[in-house]
Amino acid sequence: MKKFDHYCANLQVLSQADRQDLENEFIIGGIIDKFVIQFELGWKVLKELLRYEGRGEANSGSPREILKTAFVVYDFIDEDLWLTMLADRNSLSHMYDGAAARRLVQDILERYIPAFCEMRGAIQDRYAEQLPEL
């Protein structure tokens, strides 16, 4: 699945965030941008997998509905955490405070990257044979 390949490639870059200069505003902005891309790829990968599983909710264009359905179908999705990611992604256009951006980066490093990694591993385990065909 091409989206999953992009998900894994972006995650490889995002996973290096903790080794960057977290005092640099450009680095902070770059980490946040990579998080947005990772989140978008994440819910879209879930959408494709739900479609493969025959779930009608996969026809929705709503990340919230996809995440809620994925929580029911997959044991590796923490609904509250992913909905928090969605809220954080949605609030970025209103984030003008450097301290708020740093707090978001801490969440990305401590909570979101591990969730993205968990999803990657679970999908690789569950769909190892099907991924090339999806």
N, C-alpha and C positions, 0 to 999 in steps of 0.2 A: 504494500500500500504506500503510494507516494507520500501521502500526508503523514503517515507514521514515520517514514524515512526523514522527512523534514522536521518532524517533532523530535526525533532522536538527534539529528544534527544540531538543531538550535539548542537543545538541552545540553549537549556537549559543551557548547560555548557558554551558556548561562551558568553551568556548573563551575566555571572558573571565576565567577564573580567574587567569591570570598578571598581571592588572591590579588585583587585589584586595590588601588588607592581609594578607599571609601571616603576620603575627605575631599576628593576631586568632584566638583559638580558635574563635569562632563561624564565621568565614570558613573556617577549616581544616575544621571539621565539615561546612559546607555544600558545599565542594568534594568531600569524600569522599562525601557523600550523592548529589551529582549524578553522580559517577563510578559509584556502584552502579547508579543508574537507567540510565546510559548503557550500562554493561556488560550489564544485563538486556535492554535494548532491542536491543543488538547481537547477542547470541546468538539472540534470538527472531526478529530479521530474517533471520539466516542460516538458521534453521530453516524459515521460510516460503519462502525462496529454494530451499533444498534440496528442499522438498516440490514446488515448481514444477518443479524439474529432475527429479523422479521418483525421488528417492533415498529408499529405505526407512528410512534412519537418521533421517529427519525425523520419524518417528513416535515417536522417543525423547523422553523428558522430561528427558534428561540434558544439561546444558550441555557437559560434557566430550566426550560422544559427538558432539554437534553441531559443536563446535569442531574435533575431530579429522577429521570428515568434510569440513567446510568447508575445512580445510587441503589435503585431497586434491583437492577440486573447484576451489577458487579460488586463484589465484596472489597475491592481495592479503592473504591471511591468514598471519601469522607465528605458527605453532603455539606455539612456546615463549613468545612474548610474551602471546598470548591465554590460555594455560594459567597463566601467571604472574598475569595479571589475575584469573583465576578463583580462584587460591589466595589472592590479596590480598582479594578480595571475601569469600571464605569465612572468612578470619581476622579480619575486622573485629569480630565479636562478642567477640573475645578481646583487642582492642587497648585497653589502658588507659593506655599511655604516650604522652605528648604528643610526645616525640621520634620515636616510631614513626609517629605520625600525620603529622608534618611530612615524614618520609622518604617516606611513601606519597604525599603531595601532590607532592613533587618527581618521583616516578615518573609520577604522573598528568600533570603538566605536560610533562615531558621525553619520555616514552615512550608513554603511553596516549592522550592527546589526538591526537598525530600518527597513531597507528594507527587511531583512530576516524575521523579525517578522511580517511585513505587509503581506508578501507572505504567511506565515503560516496561519494567520487569514483569509485571503481571500480564501485560498484553503479549509480550514475547513468549511467556510461558504458556498462556492459554491458546494463542493463535499462531504458534510457531509454523505450522504447516500451511495455514491459510494466508498468512501475510503476503507472500509473494503474488498470490492470485487476487487479492482484494484491490 
